[in-house]
Amino acid sequence: MGLLDGKVAAVTGAGNGIGRAHAMGLAAAGAKVVVNDVGRKLVGGEGGQGLEQTPPDVSVAQAVVDEIVARGGVAAADASDVSSVDSAGGVVRTALEAFGDLDILVNNAGTLHGSDVEDIDDARLDGDFSVNVHGTAGTIKAAFEVMKEKGHGGSIINTMTGFGAFPAQPGLLAYNAAKYGVVSLTLSAAAVGIPLGIRVNAFCPTAITRQSRKWFVKDGFLDPDDVEVTAHLNPDRNAPFVVFLASDASRGLNGRLFYSIPTSISKDAKFRIKEVFVAETDGVVADSWTPQGIEQAMSAFTRTSDRQGKWLAALASSLHRPSSVEPALT
């Protein structure tokens, strides 16, 4: 008996990489899976920024469906474009048409357009907010409608990145801003879902994929010819935690933020799962404040350990020591 027998799941961006691994893992655990992928290639090939503007190609999702079916699972292909709130709802409609229900939603699809303070513009912001934020909001909206109508609740798992230990990866200004938006969506939707039995959590996976490999190499974490490390840090490593969050075993978790990260970029790496928090200090109370008074009280209402500051200071000197720095990109 599988952990997800009788459940219906949908995974966005599941034609390749981490999304494919999630879909395969959910199916292996017994879920009927909608494999969503728009089927577009990365601009410029591996590590490309954004997707080519070609018509949707369902064959990419269908290839994953065929693999699931060949292994004895049940799945349906979907090529809905999840770059807007309205079109993202198509993923959920496919689940209803194919299987009559939806219990699990994994928002894996994402786009990345390299940007920094010097070159940020509307196109780069729109490019990264489209799928990462608009699409995630759209599938959440559609899933809530189904889960509320059916009365059985469900599990929604969003994909965040670079939160907590490494919040300021250079070159990813728009992408990180969009993914922080996903964190906010997660926390807000989790609160709304409480009376409906819908839990919403976020997960930051780490793997070497067609999207991320370029960044691991560029930042000195990975030798491009090291096939052993690439094979070891494969997308399948992330699937078990998503299966857990999708299952009834995670019913006590809602509005939580997790990430999985290897202990090193090596063929012998182990894999650590952590929970991260949006936290605050106790603060300091005063009848009124002046700039001078704030300066004097600063050490009392700020964190005693400035982890972010230490990380930023160490970044430049550590980029070329692959075993010493945890990678920020998923």
N, C-alpha and C positions, 0 to 999 in steps of 0.2 A: 504494500500500500504506500503510495507516494504522499509526501507532506502536503501537496497541493491538489490532491485528487478532488474533482468536482468543481474546481475553481476556473474562472476565465480571466486571462491576463492579456494585457496589451503592452507592447514595448515599442517606443518610438526610436527611430534611428537604429533599427536592429539588423540592417543588412550587412554590417561589417563590425569588426572590432569589439568594443565593450558591449554595445547593444546586442550584437549577435550572441555573445557569450551569455548575457542575461536571458535572452529568449530561449536558448538551448537549455540553460539551467532550469528555468521555470517549467519547460516542457518535460524535462527528465524527472522533475518532481511531481508530475501528474497534471499540470495545468494545461488547458486548451489555450493556445497562444496566438494572438494577432501580431504578426511581424510587420511593423511599419517601417518603410524606408522610401524616400522619394526617388532613390536610384540615381542621383546625380554624382558626377565625379568632382573631386576637389580641384579648384582652380590651380593649374600648374602642377598637378599630380601630387605625390606624397608630400604631406606637410603643407599643402596649399591652403590659402586663406579664403574661406567661403566656398560656395558651390557653384559650378557652372550653371548658367541659366538655360537649361535644356528641359524639354517636357519630362514629366514624371515617368519613371521606368519601373514598372512593378516586377520585372524579372529579377532584380536584385533581392527584393524581399522574398520572391517566390523560391529562389535558390535556397534560402534558409529554411523556408517551409518544407521544401522537398527533403532537406536533410533531417529535419525533425520527424517527418512522416516515415522516412527510411529507418529511423531508430525506434519506431513504434509509437510516436507521439501524434498529437493532433494540433494542427495550426492552420491559419489562413493568412494570406498576403494582403497588404494594404499599402498604397502609394500616396496617401494623403500628404499634402504639403503642410507641414506644421509650423509655417512661418507667420501665421496670423491666428487670432483667436477663433475666428469662424472656421477656417479651413482645418485647424487642428482637431475640431470636433469630429471630423471624418473618421478618425481612428476609432473613436468610441462607437460611431454608427456602424462601422464594419464589424466590431465585436458583437453588436446586437443582431446584425443580419446573419452572421456566421454561427453564433453560439447562443444568442438570446439573452445575454447577460454580460456583466463586467464586475469582477471582484478585485482585480489588481491592475494598477496602472504604473508603469515605469517610464518616467520622462527622461530618456537617455539622449535624445537628439540634441545636437548643439552645433553652432557655427563659431568660427574664430577668425577675426580679422586683426592682424597685428596693428597695434597703435600705441602711441605714447603721448605725452603732453605736447610735444612739438608738432605732431601730425594728426591729432584727433580731429575728426570732422563729423558732420551729420551722417554721411554714408557709412563710416565705420561703426558709429553708434547704432544706427538703424540695422546694419548687418548683424551685429551681435545680439541686439535686443529682440530681433524678429523671432528667431527660433527659441533662443534661451528663455526669454521672458514671455513674449506674446504666445508662443506655442505652448509653453508650460501652463500658462494661465488658461488657454483655450481647452486643453485636454482635462485640466482639473475641473473646469466649469462643466464640461460635458459628463465627466465621470461622476461628479456630485449629483447631477440630475438623475442618472441611472441608479446609483447606489441608494439615493434617498427614495426614489420611486419603488425599488425592489424591497427596501426595508432591511437589507442585510449588512449595511455598512461596507467596509472594504479597506484596502491598503493602497496608498499612493506614495510612490518613492520618486523623489526628484533628484537630479544630479547637480551638485554644486561643485565648486573647485577652490583651491587655494585659500581655504578659510582657516583662521586660527594661527598655525605656526608660520605660514608664509603668505601674508595678505597683500604683498606688494610686488609681485613678479614683474620686472621691467618688460616693456614691450607688449603688455596685455591689458592696457588701460580699459578699453571698451569691454573686452571679454570679462575681466574681473568685475567691472561694474554690473554687467548683466548677471553674472553668477551670484553676486551679492543680492541682486533683485530676486533670484530664485530662493535664496535663504529667507528673504522677507515674505515671499509668497508661501513658502512652506510653513512658517510660523503663523501667518494669518489664517491660512486654510485649515491648519491643525486645530485652531481655536473654534472655527466655524463647524468643523466636523465632529466635535465632541458629542453633542446630543444625537448625532446621526450614526454614531459608531464608525465613523470614517477617520482613520488615522493617516497623518501625512508627515513623512519624515524625509530627510535629505541625506545623500550619501556621496562622498567624493572618492571615486575609484582612482587607482593608479595603474597604468599599463603602458607598454610600448605598442603603439598602434600606427596606422598610416597617417593619422593626424599628429600624434605627439612625438613620433620618432625623430623628426627634424629638430624639435626643441631639445630633446635629450642630447642629441649630437651637438647642436649649436652651443649649448651651455656647458659642454665638456663632461657631461655625465656618462656618455655612451660612446664607445668606439663603433663607428658605423659598420665595421666588419665582424663585430663580436656576435656571432649567431647564438652562442650559448646563453648569453645574458638576455638577448632579445626573446629567445624561446622561453626562458625561465620567467620573465616578467610579462607574461602573456595575459590577454584580457580575461581568460577563464578564471583567474585567481579571484576576481571580484564577484563572480556569480553566487557563491554560497551565501554571502551576506545578504544579497538581494532576495534570494529564496527565503532566507530566514525572515527578513522584514515583510515579505509578502504573505507569510504563513500566520496561522493563528497563534503560533508561539511568541509572536511579537505584539500581542494585543495590549500589553502594558506600555508600549512605546508610542508616543505621539508628540509631534513638534520637536523631534530630536535631530541632531546633526552629527554625522559620523564620517570618518574617512579611513581608508585602508592605504597603507604605504609600506613599501619594502624597507627593511632595516638597512639596506645598502643597494647600490646598483651593481649587482654581481650575480653570478650564477649560483651562489650559495645563500642568497638573501632569504630571510624569513619575512613574514608578513604581519604587520601590526595593525590592529583595528583600534581606533580611538574615538571617543566622543568629544566634541568641541562645544563650547558654550558662548552665548551672547551674555556677558556678565557685566556687573557694575560694582563700583566700590561703595562703601558705606557713606562716603561723603562727609562734609563738614557743614554745620549749621551756624549762621550768624544773623544778627538783626538786620544788617545791611553789609554790602560788600564794596570795597574800593580795589582798584588794581593792585595797590600795595598790599592790602590784606590778602588778596588772592595769591599773590606771590609768596607770602609768608606761610600760607596754609597749603600750598601746592603739594608738598610731600605727604600731607595727611589725606588728601582726597584723590591722589593718583595711585596707580599700582606700584607696589614696592619693587617689583621685578619687571622691568620694561623689556619683555621678551621680543616684541616687534622691533624695538630700537636695536637690540643686540643682533637680531637676525639681519637687519639691514646693514649694520656695520660689518658683519662677517661675510656678507654675500660676495662682494667683489674678490676677496682673497680666497674664497672657498670654492668658487665655481669649477675649478679644474682639479678638485680632489673628489672624485666620484663617490667614494665611500663615506665621506664626511658630512654631506649635505643632503637633506631630504628634498626630492624634486617637487616642484610646485604644480607641475602641469599634469592634467589627466586627459 
